[in-house]
Amino acid sequence: MSAPRTVVLVEGESDRVALLALADRLGSDVGSHGVEVVAMGGITNIRAFAGRHGPHGLGQRLAGLYDVGEERHVRRGLLAAGLPVDDVIGPAGQGFHACHTDLEDELVRAVGLGGVEAVIEDAGEGRSLRLLAQMPAQQGWAREELVRRFLCSQWGRKVRYARLLVEAMDLRRAPAPMVAVVERVSAT
């Protein structure tokens, strides 16, 4: 197998799974475009990954997703890797797009709260969600907060629901940052 021409850097495995699932739903076989989506194990690793794959490393084209609150790490990592970030356009000029809060927030907004709860029910975990809602520590939480807590509360759950939520969403409501990355890498 030859080295990919483009590497998409994402924070974790759930981001990787969601992005690949969306590419599939949009009819883009990113692998056939010479694209590899790489989970970095945390955004603070972007400097190392961008350095390894970018212009000072393997010379691969880069793109990525990140949480808007982590933009400072993305800017510094890209700059250190030889990819200047425009003050106005930001990391998007280099193909890195920010999720509003994080990927889970983007997916919940795209599917809608009722849709997410239906996906959880269909996955056989509706009872677990209801039990979480009854716990004293969660009393008074908004439904959105409760669903986000549920999605992130058990090992492997974020990854599982990343695919399920992408499969459940109306593509007209697909998160703009994810669509922008898929479109960028599909054009290679």
DOROMAR-147808 format. One record per residue: x, y, z of N, C-alpha, C, O, CB in turn. Coordinates in steps of 0.05 Angstrom, whole numbers, plus 5000, padded with zeros to 4 digits. Glycine has a CB too. Layout:
BEGIN
XYZXYZXYZXYZXYZ/...
This chain:
BEGIN
501749765000500050005000501850255000503650275016498150005024/501250444983502850684981501950875003499750865014502550814954/503851065009503251265029501051445020500851504996505851435035/499351535038497151715030498251985020500352075030495151765054/496852115002497552374992496652595012497852805015496452424964/494352535025493152725044492652585070491752355071490552845032/493252725092492752615119490852815133491453055134495452575135/488652705143486752865159487352805188487152575197483852795151/487953015203488652985231486153055248484953265245491053165239/485352865265483152905283483952835311485952685316480652735274/482552935331483352905359483252605367485252505378481453065376/481052475363480852205373479352015354478552085332479352205399/479051765363477851555347474951615340474151555318477951295361/473451745358470651805351470452005328468751985311469151905376/472352195327472452385306473052245279471952305258474552615312/474952055280475751905257473451745246472851755222478151725263/472051605264469751435255467551615244466451545223468751275279/466951835256464852015247465452125219463752135202464252235266/467952215216468752335190468652125168467752185146471552455192/469651885173469551675152466651595146465951545123471151425162/464951585167462151515162460751735145459151665127460651485189/461351985151460152205135461252185106459652225087460852475147/463752135103464852115075463451895060462751925037467952055076/462951665073461451445061458651535053457751485031461251205080/457351675071454551765066454451965043452451985029453351885091/456552125041456652325019457652204993457952344973458452555027/458251944993459151814969462051854962462851824939457551894946/463651924982466451974977468151754989468251725014467352244989/469451594972471251394982473951524986475651534968471451144961/474351635010476751795014479351625010481351735002476751905043/479251365016481551195011482351194982484751194976480950915020/480451194964481151204935482351464927483551484905478651134918/481951674943483151934937485951964950487052184950481252154947/486951744962489551754974489551905001491452035008491551894956/487351865016486952005041486951805064485851595063484352165041/488351885086488251735111487351915133488452145136491051605117/485451825149484551985172485951865196485651625202481351975175/487352045211489051955233488052075259487852325262491952035228/487451905279486751995306489352045321491051865323484951785321/489752295331492252365343492452305373494552325385492652665340/490252225385490352175414490352425430491552435452492752005421/489152635420489052895434490153115416492053075402490552885460/488853345418489653575401492453675407493653795389487553795403/493353645431496053745438498253585423500553675424496453725468/497553375410499453225393499653325365501053205348498752925393/498253535358498153635331500853715321501453675297496153865328/502453835337505153925328506753685318507953705297506654065352/506753465333508253235325507153115299508653045281508253025347/504553085298503252955274503553135249504153035228500352895280/503053395253503353575230506253595221506853615197502253865237/508053585240510953585233511753335218513253345199512653605258/510653105226511352855213510152835185511552745167510252615230/507652925182506352895156506453135138506153105113503452825161/506953375149506853615133509353675117510853495111506353845151/509653935109511854005091514653955101516453905085511554295084/515153955127517753895138518153595143520353515151518254055163/516153445138516253155143515953005117517653025099514053065163/513752855115513252695091512052845067511752745045511352465098/511453105072510553275050507653215041506853275019512353245026/506153095059503353035052501553275057502153445074502352795069/499553295041497553505045496053455071495453215076495553525020/495453655086494053615112491353755112490853955098495753725135/489653645128487053765134486353665162487753495173484753685113/484153765174483453665200480953795212479853985202485653705219/480153675234477953765251479053825279480853685288475553565251/477854025292478654075319476354215334474554315321481254245320/476554215360474554355376475254655377477654715381474354235405/473354835374473955115372475555225396477255405393471355275370/475155105419476655195443479555115443481155205460475355085467/480354955424483154855422484654985399486754895391483154555418/483555205388484755325365487655415370489255405351483155565356/488255505393491055595399493055365394495255415384491255695428/492255125402494054895397494354835367496554775358492954645412/492154865353492254815324493955015310495654945294489354815312/493655275317495255485305498155435310499855455291494355755316/498955385335501755345341502855095328505155105317502155325372/501354885328502254635315502654655286504654555275500254415321/500854795272501054825243503455005237504954955218498554945231/503755225252505955405247508655265251510455295235505855645266/508855105272511354955277511954755255514254685250511154815304/509854655242510154455220510654595193510854455173507654285219/510754855193511254995168508855075153508955135129512954825151/506555085166504055155154502955415167501655395188501954925156/503555645156502655895168499655915169498255835151503856135154/498656035190495756065194495156365192496156525208494755955221/493556435172492756715168491056815192489456665202491056735142/491657055200490257175223487257205219485657185238491457445230/486357245194483557285188482157015182480056955194483257475165/483256865164482056615156482356395177480556225181483256515129/484556405192485056205212485955935201486655925178482656175230/485755725217486555465208485055355184485955175170486255275231/482655465179481055375156482655415130482255265111478355525155/484355615129485955665105487855435099488755405076487455925108/488455285119490255045116488554795116489754575116492355035138/485954815115484254575114483354465141482354245142485554365098/483854615162483054535189480554685198480554935199485354575210/478454535204475854655209475054605238475354385248473754555190/473954805251473154795279470254705283468454805270473555065292/469954515301467254435310466354645330467954745345467254145323/463754715329462654925346463554905375464955085385459654915345/462954695388464054635415465954395412468354415418461754575436/464854175403466353935398464753765378462553845371467053775424/465853545370464453375351461753275361459853275346466253145343/461653195386459153105397456953315396454653255389459453005426/457653565402455753785399454753815371452353845366457054045409/456653795352455853815324453953595316451953645302458353805306/454453355325452753125318450053145331448053085318454152865326/449953225356447353255370445753465356443353425352447853325400/446953695349445353905335444453815308442253875299447054155333/446053655294445353565267443053365268441253375251447753435253/443053185287441052975289438553075304436352985299442152725303/438953265322436753365339436553195364437152955363434153365323/435753325385435753185411433852945411434652735420434853385432/431452975399429652745397430752525380430452285387426952835386/432152595359433452395342435652245356435952005353434552525317/437252395372439352265387438252065407439151845411441152475401/436152155421434851975441433651735427433751515439432652125456/432651765403431551535388433851345380433551095381430051625363/436151455372438451285365439351125390440050895388440851465355/439451255413440251125438438250905444439150685452440451325461/435750955441433650755446434050515427433950285435430850875443/434350575401434650365381437250205386437349965378434750495353/439250325398441750185404441450015429443349875437444050385407/439150015442438649855465439649975491439949835511439949595462/440150235491441250365515439350585527440250745543443850485510/436850575518434950775529434650755559434450965572432250735516/434650515569434450485598436850605613436450735634434250185606/439150575602441550695614441350995614442151125634444150605599/440351115593440051405592437951495613438451695627439151495564/435751345616433751415635434851395664434251555681431251245632/436451185669437751155695439651385701439651485724439250885697/441151465682442951685685441451935693442252095710444651735660/439151985679437552215685436452225713435852435724435252235665/436051985725434951965752437052005774436352035797433551705755/439551995767441652015787441752295800441352495785444451945775/442152315826442052575839444052775827443353015826442752535868/446352685818448352875808447353005782448353225774450952725802/445552885768444552985742441853135745440853235725444252765722/440753155769438253285773438453585764440353715772437353265802/436553675749436553955740438153995715438254225705437654125762/439453795704440953835679439053855656436953735656442953595675/439854015636438254035612438653765596440553625600439254275594/436653705580436753455565439253435548440453225545434253425547/440053655536442453665519444953585535446553435526442853935506/445153695559447453635576447453345584449553215585447453815602/445053235590444852955598445552765575446952575580441952905607/444652825551445352665528448352675523449552465518443752755503/449552905524452452925520453952775542455952645535453353225520/453052795566454352635588454152345582456052195586453052705615/451752255574451351975567453251875545454551665548448451925558/453552035524455251955501458151935509459651785497454952165479/458952085529461852085537462451935563464651935572462752375541/460451795574460751685601461851405602462551315624458151685615/462051265580462950985581464950945558464651045536460550795578/467050795565469150745545467850615520466350435522471350565556/468550725497467650615472464950735462464250695439467350325474/463550865480460950965472461051195452459451205433459451065497/463051375455463251595436463751485408462651595389465551785445/465451285406466151175380463651035368463051075344468450965382/462250875384459850735375457750935364456650905342458650565397/457251145380455151325373456051525351454351645338454251485397/458551565347459551735325458451625299457351785283462651745325/458751375294457751245269454651255269453451325249458850955267/453451165291450451155292449151425287447151445273449551045318/450251635298449151905294449552005266447752125255450352095314/451851945255452252035227450351875209449251995190455151975218/449951625214448051465198445151565201443551535183448251175205/444451675224441751765229441152055219438852125216441251755259/443252205214442752485207441752525179442352375160445252645211/440152735176439352835150441852975138442853165150436853025151/442752885115445253005104445053305099447153435098445952865079/442653405097442453695093443153845119443654085118439553765086/443253705141444053825167446753735176447553785199441953755188/448253605159450953505166452653745175452553955164452253365142/454253705196455853915207457754035186459253895173457553815231/457654305183459254445163462254385165463554345145458854735166/463454375189466354315190467054045179469054015165467354345219/465353845185465853575174465553565144467153445130463953375188/463453695134463053705105465353845091466253755070460353845099/466254065103468554215091471054045089472454055068469154465108/471553885109473953705108473553495087475353445071474453575136/471253365086470753155066470953275038472153145020467953025070/469853505033469953625007472853694999473653654976468253885006/474353795018477153865013478753615004480253624985478453995037/478453405019480153165014479053004990480552854978480252995038/476553034984475352894961476253024935476052894913472352884963/477153264936477953414912480853354905481853454884477553714916/482253184921485053134915485352944892487652874885486453034939/
